[in-house]
Amino acid sequence: MEARTWTTIDKTGWGDGPWNDEPDKEQWTDETTGYACLLKRNKLGALCGYVGIPPGHPWYQISYDDVRVGQDSPDVHGGLTYSDQCQEGPVGETICHVPGPGEPEPLWWLGFDCAHAFDLSPGMRAHERELGLSYYHHIYRDIGYVKTECASLAAQAKSVE
């Protein structure tokens, strides 16, 4: 899969931070497993990560609540919070990828988000500032972090293949 990026969100009110230089969506192939991966920014500004599960895999079309590595759920930031097929809509704004020649399709997307307690979501922080509230969530999970978590999820998926 060709690595691609999209920037679609207006971040002007979010203040300074690494999000200003990051795309809002990126697709790539995990080099170790060959699985398709995505990261996508949600409306609060937090990044979310996804791994495309191919047909024939034990996790294909399984709800994220039921996905297991042995007896355990996959170990990924905040746990799995998403499972579904490719979303309809503009490719730069959806949980879907542009498949390359010979890549399996359709994929089942399993994902996680970085909008949990103590995670910083810059859009939410900006909104709370407008309301005069204090924002106590401190850690922004950047692209490097999300890509590492995607690689971990892809490796766990490969281990049960």
CORUR-V254826 format. One record per residue. N is the residue number from 1. RES is the residue in one letter. PHI is phi in whole degrees, -180 to 180 (none if undefined). BURIAL is # if it has 9 or more other ideal C-beta (glycine too) atoms within 8 Angstrom, else .. Layout:
N;RES;PHI;BURIAL
N;RES;PHI;BURIAL
This chain:
1;M;none;#
2;E;-71;.
3;A;-69;.
4;R;-141;.
5;T;-133;.
6;W;-138;#
7;T;-125;.
8;T;-130;.
9;I;-103;.
10;D;-79;.
11;K;-108;#
12;T;-61;.
13;G;-90;.
14;W;-86;#
15;G;83;.
16;D;-75;.
17;G;170;.
18;P;-61;.
19;W;-60;#
20;N;-66;.
21;D;-108;.
22;E;-102;#
23;P;-73;.
24;D;-93;#
25;K;-154;#
26;E;-145;#
27;Q;-122;#
28;W;-161;#
29;T;-107;#
30;D;-67;#
31;E;-65;.
32;T;-76;.
33;T;-103;#
34;G;81;.
35;Y;-79;#
36;A;-71;#
37;C;-132;#
38;L;-137;#
39;L;-126;#
40;K;-147;#
41;R;-83;#
42;N;-86;#
43;K;-66;.
44;L;-83;.
45;G;99;#
46;A;-80;#
47;L;-84;#
48;C;-126;#
49;G;-120;#
50;Y;-142;#
51;V;-124;#
52;G;-85;#
53;I;-96;#
54;P;-80;#
55;P;-55;.
56;G;92;.
57;H;-76;#
58;P;-58;.
59;W;-91;#
60;Y;-62;#
61;Q;61;.
62;I;-102;#
63;S;-61;.
64;Y;-57;#
65;D;-68;.
66;D;-105;.
67;V;-74;#
68;R;-136;#
69;V;-114;#
70;G;67;.
71;Q;-92;.
72;D;-109;.
73;S;-72;.
74;P;-57;#
75;D;-90;.
76;V;-146;#
77;H;-49;#
78;G;72;#
79;G;80;.
80;L;-67;#
81;T;-132;#
82;Y;-153;#
83;S;-156;#
84;D;-177;.
85;Q;-79;.
86;C;-59;#
87;Q;-79;.
88;E;-84;.
89;G;130;.
90;P;-60;.
91;V;-59;#
92;G;-75;.
93;E;-123;.
94;T;-119;#
95;I;-87;#
96;C;-169;.
97;H;-132;#
98;V;-99;.
99;P;-71;.
100;G;-88;.
101;P;-58;.
102;G;81;.
103;E;-79;.
104;P;-64;.
105;E;-155;.
106;P;-83;.
107;L;-105;#
108;W;-107;#
109;W;-90;#
110;L;-110;#
111;G;-149;#
112;F;-139;#
113;D;-125;#
114;C;-115;#
115;A;-128;#
116;H;-101;.
117;A;-53;.
118;F;74;.
119;D;-93;#
120;L;-94;#
121;S;-110;#
122;P;-62;#
123;G;-67;#
124;M;-67;#
125;R;-60;#
126;A;-63;#
127;H;-64;.
128;E;-65;#
129;R;-61;#
130;E;-61;.
131;L;-86;.
132;G;78;.
133;L;-95;.
134;S;-89;.
135;Y;-110;#
136;Y;-104;.
137;H;-80;#
138;H;-105;.
139;I;-107;.
140;Y;-87;#
141;R;-91;#
142;D;-86;#
143;I;-58;#
144;G;-58;.
145;Y;-64;#
146;V;-65;#
147;K;-64;#
148;T;-64;.
149;E;-66;#
150;C;-62;#
151;A;-62;#
152;S;-65;#
153;L;-65;#
154;A;-62;#
155;A;-64;#
156;Q;-66;#
157;A;-65;#
158;K;-62;#
159;S;-66;.
160;V;-108;#
161;E;-60;.
